[in-house]
Amino acid sequence: MHQLTKTDFLQYLSCPEELWLFKNIESSNVPPALDERHLMEQGQLIDELAKDFFTDHFSESFRERGLDMSFQKTAEANGCLARADVLAIDSASNTVDMYEVKASTCVKSEHIPDVAFQKMVFENSGWTVRKCFLVYINNAYQLEDELNLNALFVVEEITERVNIAYPEIRKQARKALQFINGPEPEKRWTLGCANKLQCSFVQHHYTELPEYSIFDISRIGVKKLEKLLENGILDVRDVPDDFKLTSRQKRQVEIARKNEVIVKKEALSQELKKLRYPLYFLDYETFAYAVPIQKGHTPFQQMLFQYSLHVVEAPQAEVRHFEYLLSSKEESVSELLASLKENIHPDKGTVLVWNKSFEQSRNKECAALFPEYADFLFSVNERVYDLMDIFKKEYYLHPAFKGKISLKSVLPVLCPELSYKTLPIQNGAEANINWHHWTDGAFHGEEHEFIKQALLEYCKLDTWAMVRIWQVLGSMKKG
């Protein structure tokens, strides 16, 4: 018989089929992915800090009330297992107050069944749960010279919300246990899942999927997917002409069916004329953590740790490259900004980015943190041009984009000679996690230097990719 943990139960509420597959077929020995390990490490850090927080700020008041404090206490009953982050225990009455610690900045809807499940297991094992609390991160907290745990954490009572959900959670837990110990679920599409075709249950049952499917249609809803699947339509090219779609979705389907490339040369030409030399192709890499690591930063704030900049001073000029990487968590972001200011003219030239809201938001935040660079950063923001807009405005459409306009969707189509797949670090999540470990001293000797170069190569490709896309687009408007 499979045991049901809290993690299992939350997975059941999200996607029962994936949980059944994991419990019964997939190997539980498969190591977690890098981003999953990072989340676990972050959770462990928050747990440790919360332990210090409770020891420093609650232990005396608990003792005065005749309560014992317990961390990570487990309970097991009726095939279910739970571990409480913090318990205030009244041994005389076998009563506990339960405190669940979360690396989030508010009470979320999914936290209620989480705590209700734990309450159920502890009560089934003989305890009475009197009150329930959620301990989370104060997103308004700003790090000063030292970490202030009393200001970092928020404790909010959620007893009433948990008690309201409690009867239904008990029912769902029984169903979950029966489900994971029952027969294999029927083959079906798990519609509405954010993973879409990446869902392991879908991949388990549907092994021969078209390369370009109806799931790739931009912003398509569950009801439309259901209708297409009911009619046996899976390939995007088989969608009927009279099927109700938005105008953008229809264009995507038509382009896929005809396998045609659309270039609106006049509009493209006018768009590129907006750019003013020198051209600066800029990309940031950032690190967001529950616990801020530099003074003035807040929890989960995107802290700059790297930039890459390609510069084209004039038409036909040689492309130059500049970069900066913080070598430690103690090295101030101001050092990075100083380097950037040296390489971008204070008021001349267009700054090209991909998805401008990200870079512009970071510049605004850094202007507040480092007022000495505010004028420069605001000037950069005023000169930003989002290269992604060309594709958002549909001046260039290609079936291989599959309705997407991210840099990693556009680059292999326009510049097939370039690929992130050849790099040791292939996406932003890998970059920020590796920087985190690199600056924590997790790598030594040759490996330390290897990770440094991998970080530089990844960020450099982001801006070189924009240069090459701009060059390709420039040649199209002349054709």
N, C-alpha and C positions, 0 to 999 in steps of 0.2 A: 504493500500500500504506500502510495506517495504521500508525503507529509506536505501540508500547506503552510508556507511561511507568509509573512506580511507582504514581502516582495512578490511572491507568487499570486497572492490575492489581488494586489493592485494590477498585476499583469492580466489576470483573469477579467477584471473589470474593463481593461483596455482592449484586449484581444484574447478571448478564451482559446481560440485555435492555436495561436502561437505558443501559449503556455502548455497546452496538451502536447504539442510537437516537442517542445524543449524537455518536458518531463518524460516522455515515452520513446522518443526517437533520437533527437539530437544529443550529442555528447555533452554532459555537464562539465567535462574537463577542458572544453575549448576556452583558451584564455581570453579575457575581455579585450576589446579593442582599446586603442590608445585613449580615445576620448572618454570611454567608459571608465578606464582606470583613473583618468584625471578627475572625473566626477567623484569616484570613490575616495580618492586621496583628499579632495576638497571636503567631502563629508566627514572624513576622519579628523581633519584639522578642526573643523567646526565643533565636532563632538569633544575633542580635547580642550578647546577653548571654553566650551560650555561647562565642562567639568570644573575648570578653574573658576569660572564665573560663579557656579553654584557653591563651590567650596568656600570662596571668598565672601560671597554676599548672602548666602542662604543658610549656611550650616548653623550659625548661632541661633537664628530665629527658629529653625527646625528643632534644635535641641531644646529651646525654651518651651516649645509646644509638645515636647516628648516624642518627636519624630526622628527616625533614622533616615539617613540619605543613602541611596543605593544607585550605582551606575551600571547600565547594561545588564540589568537583571532579566533572566529569561523565565518564561512560563510555557507550559506545554499541556494541552488538553484536547481530547477528541480529534486527534490527528492534526492539530494546528499548533504552530510554534510562533511565539512573539518575543521580542527583546525590547524592553523599555529603556529609553535613553537615561532618564532620571526618575526616580521614585522617592516620594516622601512617605515613609512607612510608619504606620501606627500599629506596632506588633500586638498591643493589647486587644485591639478590636479587629485585627487582620484587615485593616483598611489602608488604602494608598491614595495619594494624589499623584497623577501621572503627568510628566513633562516630556513632550516630544520635541526634539531639536531638529530644525530644518535650515538648510543653506538657501533660504529664500528671503524675500523682503516683505512678505505679507502672509496672511492666512489664505491659502488657496482652496478651491473646492475639493481638490483631490486629497487634501490633508485630513478632511473629516472622516472618510471611510478608513483611512490609514490608522488614525487614532482609535476609531470605533472598533476596528479589528483587534487591536491590542487590548482594548478594554474587555472585549469578549473573551479572549484567551485567558487573561488574568482572572476574570471572574469565574470562568469555567474551571480554573485550577484552584479555586478556593478563596480568592481575594475579593474584597469589595472596593471598587474604584469609585471614590467619592467625587473628585474633581479632575478635569482634564485641561491641560494648558499646552499651548504651542509656543516654542521659543524660536524666534527668527531674527533676522538681521535688520538693523535700523538703516535704511538706505539713505538717510540724511546725515549719518555719522561721517565726520571728516577726521582722518587720521592726523594727530598732532605729533609731537616728538615721541610719544609712547602710546601703545595700544591701550585704550580704555574699554575694558570689557563691559563695564556697567553702562556705557553709552552705546556700545556695539550691539548688544542684545536687547530684544523686546520680549517680554513675557505677556501673553494674552490668554485669558481663560476662554475655552471653547466648549465647556461642559454641556451647555444647553444644545448647541448644534450637534454635538456627538450623540447626546441622548435621543434627539429627534431621529437621527440616522440609524441608531443602534438596532432596532428591530429588523429593518431591511438588510442591514449588514450581516446579521446572524443568518438570515435566510440565504443570502448570496454566498456566504462562506460554506454552508452545507452543500449548495449547488456546485460550488467550485470543487470541493472535495470529491463529489460524485463524478464530476466532469473529468478531472485529471486521472481518475482511477477507472474511468469507463472506456468504451470502445472509441476507435478513431472517429473524429467528427467527419460529417459528410463533406465531400469536395464542394467548395463554393468560393466565390470571389468575396474577399473581405473589403467591401466597398466602404468608403469614408475613412479608410486608414491613411494616415499621413505618409506611410511608407510605400503605398500603392503597390507596384509590382515587386518592390524590394521586400515585401512581407514574406517571411520564411514559410508560412503556411501556403501562400499562393505559389511560391517557387517549388514547394514540395509536390503540389498536385499538378501544376501547369508547367511542364518542362519545356514545351516547344512554343514559346511566345514570339510574336512578330517583333522585329527590331524596332518598328515604329508603330506603337499601339494607340488605341483610343484613350488610354490613360495618360498619354503625352499631350493630349489636347489641352491648351492653356485654360486654366480656371474652369474646367468642366465639372459640373456638379454630379452628385450621386444619382439623382433621378435620371439624368441623361445617360449616364453610364449603364444604369440598370436596363433602360430601354434598348440600348445598343446590344448589350449582352443577351437580352431575351431573344433578339433576332440573330444571334450567332455572329455578331460583328465584333471583331477584335482588332483587325488591322485598320489603321487610320484611313487608308486609301479606299476602304470598302464602305465608308460612311455615305449613306444616300444623299443626293443633292438636296432633297426636300426635308432632310432632318433639321429640326430647329436648333440653330446655333447662333451665337453672337456674330457680328460681322468680322471681328478679328479671328474668331474660331473658324469661320467659314473659309477665310483666306488661307489659314494654316492648312486646312484639309485640302483645299484646291491645289495649293502649291505642292503638297505631298503627292496628291494623285497625279498631277501633271509632271511632277519632278522638274519644276521650273524655278529659275532664279529671277527675281524681280529687282532691278536697280532703277531707282528714280533719279536719273543723272542730274537733271536740272536742280531738283530739290537738294540733292547731295552736294552739288557744287556751291549752291548758295549757303548751305550750312557750314561748309568748310571755310568759306570766305570770312566767317565770323572770327576765325582764329587769328591772333596777332603774335608775331615773332617778338622776342624769343618764345619758343614753345617749351613748356615744362611738363613732363609726364611724371606724375607723382603718385606714389602708393605708400600707405602706412600699414604697419603690422602692430597689433595691440594685444594687450593681455588684460583680461577681466577676471577678477577673483573676488570671492565673497569677502575676504579680508584685505583691505587696501594695503599696499606695500610702500607707498611713498606719501610724504606729508601733503595734506590738502586733498588727497583723493578720497573718494567715497566707495562703499562696497559695490562691486561689479562694474565700476567705472572702467571704460576702455582706456587703459594707460598706454601711451605710445612707447614702444621700445625699439622701433626700427623704421627707417624710411629708405626708399629707393627713388632716384630721380634721374631721368634721362632728359637731356637738354639739346634742343635744336635752335641755334642762335639765329639762323637765317636760311632762306631757301638754298638748297644744295650744300649746306654746311655739314660738317662732320658731327655725328651724334656723340655727345659726351655723357659720361655716367658718374653720378655721385651717390654715396650711400653712408648710412650711419647705423650702428647697432649698439645699444646699451650693453656694456660688458658685465654689468652686475645689477642687482635690484637696488643697490644703494646709489648708483650713478644717476644723477638727476636728469629728468626729462628735459630740463633746460639746456643741457649739453647737446641733446639732439636738436632742439630748436635753434640753438646758436649755429650749428652746422648747416641746418636747412636755410637759415637766413643768409649765410655766406654764399649760397649757391642759387638763390632765386632773387631776381631784381626786385627791389621794394615796391615798384609801381608800374613796371613794364612787362608785357608778355602775358600769354594765356597759360593757365595751369590746367592741364588735362588730367582727368581722373575717370574712374569707372564706378558709377553709383555715387554721385557727388554728396549725397546726404551724409555718408559716413565720414569722409575727410572734412567736410565743412563742420560737422558736429564736433569732431576732435579738435579742430582749430578754435572753435568757440570755447570749448572747455579749457584748452591750454591757455587761451587769452585770459581767462579768469584766474587760472592758477599762477600764471607768470605774466603779470601786467607789462613788464618791460618788452614783451614780444607781441603785445596786443595789436598795435598798429600794423605791424607786419602781417600777422595772421589774418586780420580783417581784410587787409589788402589782397592777400591770397584768395580769400573766400569770394571777394568781389570779381576776381578774374578767373574763377573756376569754370571750366566747360566739361560737361559730362559726355564723354565719347559714347556712352551707352545710349544717349538720346537718339542717335542716328538710327539705331535698330528699334528703339521704342517707337519712334515716329514712322517706322516701316519704310525708310528710304532704301533699305537693303533687306530683302527677304530671301531666305534659302531653306529648302526642305530639310537640310541636315541640321538646322538649328532646332528642329522639333518644337518650335514655338517658344524657345527660351532665348534670352538675350544676355545671359551672364558671360563674363569674359571667357570662362572655360568652355562655354558652348559655341561662342563665335570664333575663338582663336583657331581651333583645329580645322575649321572650314575655310577661313580666309588665309591662314598661314600654316598649312599642314606640316611644314618643316619644323615647327616649334611644338613642343609637347611637355606638359607637366608630368607625364607618366614616366619620363626618364630621370626625374629628380628624386633624391632621397626624401625630401619633404615636398608634398604634392598639394597641400591646401593650407588655408589659414589656421584651421584648428590644430593641425600638426605643427605648424610654425610656432604658435604661441605656447603650446604645451612643451615643445622641445626647448624653447627659450627658457621657460620656467625651470625645467630640470637642469638645463645647461648652467643657468645662473645659480642654481642650488648646489652645484658641484657634483652632479650625478655622473658626469663624464670626465675622463682623465686622459692625459697624454694625447695620442693620435686621435682618439675618439672625440675628445674635447674640440680639437681643431676641425675635425670632420663635421661636427654638428654646426660649428660656427660658419663654415663655408657653405653648408647646406642651407642655413638660414639666409645667408647673403644671396645665394643662387636663386632661391625661391622668390624673394622679394624683387630681385633684379629682373626675373622673367615677367613678373606682373607689369612692370613699366616698359620693358622691351616689347612685350606683346602689344601694348597700346601703340608704341611707335610703329611697329610693323603693320598693325591694322590701319592706322592713319595713313601710312604710305600706300597700302593696297587700295584704300578708298580714294586716295588722291589720284591714283592711276586710273580708276574707274570713271571719275568725273570727266577725265580728258578723253576717254574712249568713245 
